[in-house]
């Protein structure tokens, strides 16, 4: 998936839930491929990973329907470019790759010389 810097991508993550389970009984996690927690839903409680507080969402209604999509990164930042994994109670779900356009990190060092 490609998104512009400052955009708000939805990383699709559709899984299987037990037919008698409610959203409060589900456990769903989204992580960067290297393991950093992005978002977690467990026992009816949502937790954002470090650096993602206030920038990610999981829908309780979506979870009840087996739709675990992370509405990620509001707004998306350059450091969010990565591959993401999604895990539910029953399975590891397909990876989503996020590419951020217009994202170039620059460091400008300005030096002044007194004469």
C-alpha atoms as an extended CHARMM CRD file, in Angstrom:
* protein
*
       115  EXT
         1         1  UNK       CA              0.0000000000        0.0000000000        0.0000000000  PROA      1               0.0000000000
         2         2  UNK       CA              1.2560000000        3.4560000000       -0.8480000000  PROA      2               0.0000000000
         3         3  UNK       CA              0.1900000000        6.5930000000        1.0150000000  PROA      3               0.0000000000
         4         4  UNK       CA              1.3510000000       10.2000000000        1.0010000000  PROA      4               0.0000000000
         5         5  UNK       CA              3.0950000000       11.6390000000        4.0180000000  PROA      5               0.0000000000
         6         6  UNK       CA              0.3240000000       12.8810000000        6.3430000000  PROA      6               0.0000000000
         7         7  UNK       CA             -2.2820000000       10.4890000000        4.8900000000  PROA      7               0.0000000000
         8         8  UNK       CA             -4.3530000000        7.9440000000        6.8090000000  PROA      8               0.0000000000
         9         9  UNK       CA             -4.0280000000        4.4080000000        5.4020000000  PROA      9               0.0000000000
        10        10  UNK       CA             -6.2180000000        1.4620000000        6.3590000000  PROA      10              0.0000000000
        11        11  UNK       CA             -4.1600000000       -1.7250000000        6.5920000000  PROA      11              0.0000000000
        12        12  UNK       CA             -6.5780000000       -4.5110000000        5.7520000000  PROA      12              0.0000000000
        13        13  UNK       CA             -6.5670000000       -7.4780000000        8.0780000000  PROA      13              0.0000000000
        14        14  UNK       CA             -9.4970000000       -9.9000000000        7.7940000000  PROA      14              0.0000000000
        15        15  UNK       CA             -9.5870000000      -13.0020000000        9.9410000000  PROA      15              0.0000000000
        16        16  UNK       CA            -11.7190000000      -15.7500000000       11.4040000000  PROA      16              0.0000000000
        17        17  UNK       CA            -13.5920000000      -15.4540000000       14.6730000000  PROA      17              0.0000000000
        18        18  UNK       CA            -15.3590000000      -18.1560000000       16.6200000000  PROA      18              0.0000000000
        19        19  UNK       CA            -19.0850000000      -17.8110000000       15.9380000000  PROA      19              0.0000000000
        20        20  UNK       CA            -19.9740000000      -17.6890000000       19.6380000000  PROA      20              0.0000000000
        21        21  UNK       CA            -17.2810000000      -15.1210000000       20.5160000000  PROA      21              0.0000000000
        22        22  UNK       CA            -17.9620000000      -11.4630000000       21.1360000000  PROA      22              0.0000000000
        23        23  UNK       CA            -15.4960000000       -8.6390000000       20.4890000000  PROA      23              0.0000000000
        24        24  UNK       CA            -14.7330000000       -8.5670000000       24.2160000000  PROA      24              0.0000000000
        25        25  UNK       CA            -13.4680000000      -12.1630000000       23.9720000000  PROA      25              0.0000000000
        26        26  UNK       CA            -11.1740000000      -11.5380000000       20.9940000000  PROA      26              0.0000000000
        27        27  UNK       CA             -7.4320000000      -10.9360000000       20.9620000000  PROA      27              0.0000000000
        28        28  UNK       CA             -6.0590000000       -9.0750000000       17.9290000000  PROA      28              0.0000000000
        29        29  UNK       CA             -2.6240000000       -7.4760000000       17.4800000000  PROA      29              0.0000000000
        30        30  UNK       CA             -0.9750000000       -5.4340000000       14.7640000000  PROA      30              0.0000000000
        31        31  UNK       CA              2.8320000000       -5.3110000000       14.8080000000  PROA      31              0.0000000000
        32        32  UNK       CA              5.6120000000       -4.0660000000       12.6090000000  PROA      32              0.0000000000
        33        33  UNK       CA              7.4660000000       -7.0280000000       11.1050000000  PROA      33              0.0000000000
        34        34  UNK       CA             10.3770000000       -6.6320000000       13.5380000000  PROA      34              0.0000000000
        35        35  UNK       CA              7.9000000000       -7.0500000000       16.4160000000  PROA      35              0.0000000000
        36        36  UNK       CA              7.0920000000       -3.5020000000       17.5430000000  PROA      36              0.0000000000
        37        37  UNK       CA              3.5070000000       -3.3250000000       18.8200000000  PROA      37              0.0000000000
        38        38  UNK       CA              1.2840000000       -0.9720000000       16.8260000000  PROA      38              0.0000000000
        39        39  UNK       CA             -2.1420000000       -1.7940000000       18.2830000000  PROA      39              0.0000000000
        40        40  UNK       CA             -3.7880000000       -4.4870000000       20.3790000000  PROA      40              0.0000000000
        41        41  UNK       CA             -7.3600000000       -5.4480000000       21.2610000000  PROA      41              0.0000000000
        42        42  UNK       CA             -7.5940000000       -7.8680000000       24.1830000000  PROA      42              0.0000000000
        43        43  UNK       CA            -10.4710000000       -8.6540000000       26.5350000000  PROA      43              0.0000000000
        44        44  UNK       CA            -12.4540000000       -5.6730000000       25.2640000000  PROA      44              0.0000000000
        45        45  UNK       CA             -9.6170000000       -3.2000000000       25.7700000000  PROA      45              0.0000000000
        46        46  UNK       CA             -7.7180000000       -1.2910000000       23.0730000000  PROA      46              0.0000000000
        47        47  UNK       CA             -4.0280000000       -0.4530000000       23.5350000000  PROA      47              0.0000000000
        48        48  UNK       CA             -1.8340000000        1.5540000000       21.1600000000  PROA      48              0.0000000000
        49        49  UNK       CA              1.8440000000        0.6830000000       20.9410000000  PROA      49              0.0000000000
        50        50  UNK       CA              4.6180000000        3.1300000000       21.8580000000  PROA      50              0.0000000000
        51        51  UNK       CA              4.7220000000        5.9860000000       19.3550000000  PROA      51              0.0000000000
        52        52  UNK       CA              1.2390000000        5.1530000000       18.0670000000  PROA      52              0.0000000000
        53        53  UNK       CA             -0.8160000000        6.5680000000       20.9430000000  PROA      53              0.0000000000
        54        54  UNK       CA             -3.6630000000        8.6110000000       19.4780000000  PROA      54              0.0000000000
        55        55  UNK       CA             -2.7390000000        7.5770000000       15.9240000000  PROA      55              0.0000000000
        56        56  UNK       CA             -4.2640000000        4.0890000000       15.4950000000  PROA      56              0.0000000000
        57        57  UNK       CA             -7.7280000000        2.6150000000       15.8950000000  PROA      57              0.0000000000
        58        58  UNK       CA             -9.3970000000       -0.7830000000       15.9610000000  PROA      58              0.0000000000
        59        59  UNK       CA            -13.1610000000       -1.0260000000       15.5700000000  PROA      59              0.0000000000
        60        60  UNK       CA            -15.0730000000       -3.1520000000       18.1130000000  PROA      60              0.0000000000
        61        61  UNK       CA            -17.8580000000       -3.6240000000       15.5560000000  PROA      61              0.0000000000
        62        62  UNK       CA            -15.3180000000       -4.6530000000       12.9280000000  PROA      62              0.0000000000
        63        63  UNK       CA            -13.7550000000       -7.2080000000       15.2660000000  PROA      63              0.0000000000
        64        64  UNK       CA            -17.1790000000       -8.7290000000       15.9210000000  PROA      64              0.0000000000
        65        65  UNK       CA            -17.4760000000       -9.2850000000       12.1530000000  PROA      65              0.0000000000
        66        66  UNK       CA            -13.9600000000      -10.6750000000       11.6750000000  PROA      66              0.0000000000
        67        67  UNK       CA            -12.6370000000       -7.4100000000       10.2280000000  PROA      67              0.0000000000
        68        68  UNK       CA             -9.5140000000       -6.4840000000       12.1960000000  PROA      68              0.0000000000
        69        69  UNK       CA             -8.2950000000       -3.6120000000       10.0290000000  PROA      69              0.0000000000
        70        70  UNK       CA             -6.0170000000       -1.1070000000       11.6710000000  PROA      70              0.0000000000
        71        71  UNK       CA             -6.8500000000        2.4510000000       10.7200000000  PROA      71              0.0000000000
        72        72  UNK       CA             -3.2410000000        3.2890000000       11.0880000000  PROA      72              0.0000000000
        73        73  UNK       CA             -1.3750000000        6.4090000000       11.7650000000  PROA      73              0.0000000000
        74        74  UNK       CA             -3.3950000000        9.5350000000       11.6900000000  PROA      74              0.0000000000
        75        75  UNK       CA             -1.3300000000       11.1700000000       10.1950000000  PROA      75              0.0000000000
        76        76  UNK       CA              1.2030000000        8.7680000000        8.6940000000  PROA      76              0.0000000000
        77        77  UNK       CA              4.8430000000        9.6540000000        9.3040000000  PROA      77              0.0000000000
        78        78  UNK       CA              7.9960000000        8.6440000000        7.4540000000  PROA      78              0.0000000000
        79        79  UNK       CA              9.0100000000        6.2430000000       10.2450000000  PROA      79              0.0000000000
        80        80  UNK       CA              5.7520000000        4.3120000000        9.7080000000  PROA      80              0.0000000000
        81        81  UNK       CA              6.9940000000        2.9430000000        6.3710000000  PROA      81              0.0000000000
        82        82  UNK       CA              7.4090000000       -0.7860000000        7.0010000000  PROA      82              0.0000000000
        83        83  UNK       CA              5.7300000000       -4.1770000000        6.7610000000  PROA      83              0.0000000000
        84        84  UNK       CA              2.9820000000       -4.9780000000        9.2590000000  PROA      84              0.0000000000
        85        85  UNK       CA              1.7090000000       -8.3010000000       10.5870000000  PROA      85              0.0000000000
        86        86  UNK       CA             -1.6930000000       -8.9690000000       12.0780000000  PROA      86              0.0000000000
        87        87  UNK       CA             -2.4570000000      -11.7150000000       14.5910000000  PROA      87              0.0000000000
        88        88  UNK       CA             -5.7730000000      -12.9670000000       15.9360000000  PROA      88              0.0000000000
        89        89  UNK       CA             -6.5560000000      -15.6400000000       18.5090000000  PROA      89              0.0000000000
        90        90  UNK       CA             -6.6690000000      -18.2660000000       15.7920000000  PROA      90              0.0000000000
        91        91  UNK       CA             -4.2570000000      -17.2220000000       13.0640000000  PROA      91              0.0000000000
        92        92  UNK       CA             -1.5080000000      -15.0470000000       11.6940000000  PROA      92              0.0000000000
        93        93  UNK       CA             -3.0360000000      -12.9050000000        8.9790000000  PROA      93              0.0000000000
        94        94  UNK       CA             -1.4000000000      -11.6520000000        5.7710000000  PROA      94              0.0000000000
        95        95  UNK       CA              1.2740000000       -8.9710000000        5.8790000000  PROA      95              0.0000000000
        96        96  UNK       CA              0.5610000000       -5.4130000000        4.7450000000  PROA      96              0.0000000000
        97        97  UNK       CA              3.3910000000       -3.3180000000        3.3510000000  PROA      97              0.0000000000
        98        98  UNK       CA              3.2110000000        0.4460000000        3.8140000000  PROA      98              0.0000000000
        99        99  UNK       CA              5.1950000000        2.8130000000        1.6020000000  PROA      99              0.0000000000
       100       100  UNK       CA              5.1850000000        6.5220000000        2.4630000000  PROA      100             0.0000000000
       101       101  UNK       CA              5.4970000000        8.9060000000       -0.5110000000  PROA      101             0.0000000000
       102       102  UNK       CA              7.0870000000       12.3150000000       -0.2780000000  PROA      102             0.0000000000
       103       103  UNK       CA              8.9850000000       11.2210000000        2.7650000000  PROA      103             0.0000000000
       104       104  UNK       CA             12.6040000000       12.2060000000        2.8220000000  PROA      104             0.0000000000
       105       105  UNK       CA             14.4760000000       12.8680000000        6.0040000000  PROA      105             0.0000000000
       106       106  UNK       CA             17.0050000000       15.6570000000        5.8800000000  PROA      106             0.0000000000
       107       107  UNK       CA             19.3000000000       17.0990000000        8.4920000000  PROA      107             0.0000000000
       108       108  UNK       CA             20.4950000000       20.6240000000        7.7750000000  PROA      108             0.0000000000
       109       109  UNK       CA             23.4580000000       21.8980000000        9.6870000000  PROA      109             0.0000000000
       110       110  UNK       CA             23.9710000000       25.6510000000        9.5130000000  PROA      110             0.0000000000
       111       111  UNK       CA             27.3010000000       27.0630000000       10.6420000000  PROA      111             0.0000000000
       112       112  UNK       CA             28.1480000000       30.7180000000       11.0690000000  PROA      112             0.0000000000
       113       113  UNK       CA             31.6610000000       32.0390000000       11.2580000000  PROA      113             0.0000000000
       114       114  UNK       CA             32.3250000000       35.2970000000       13.0650000000  PROA      114             0.0000000000
       115       115  UNK       CA             34.7970000000       37.6180000000       11.2860000000  PROA      115             0.0000000000
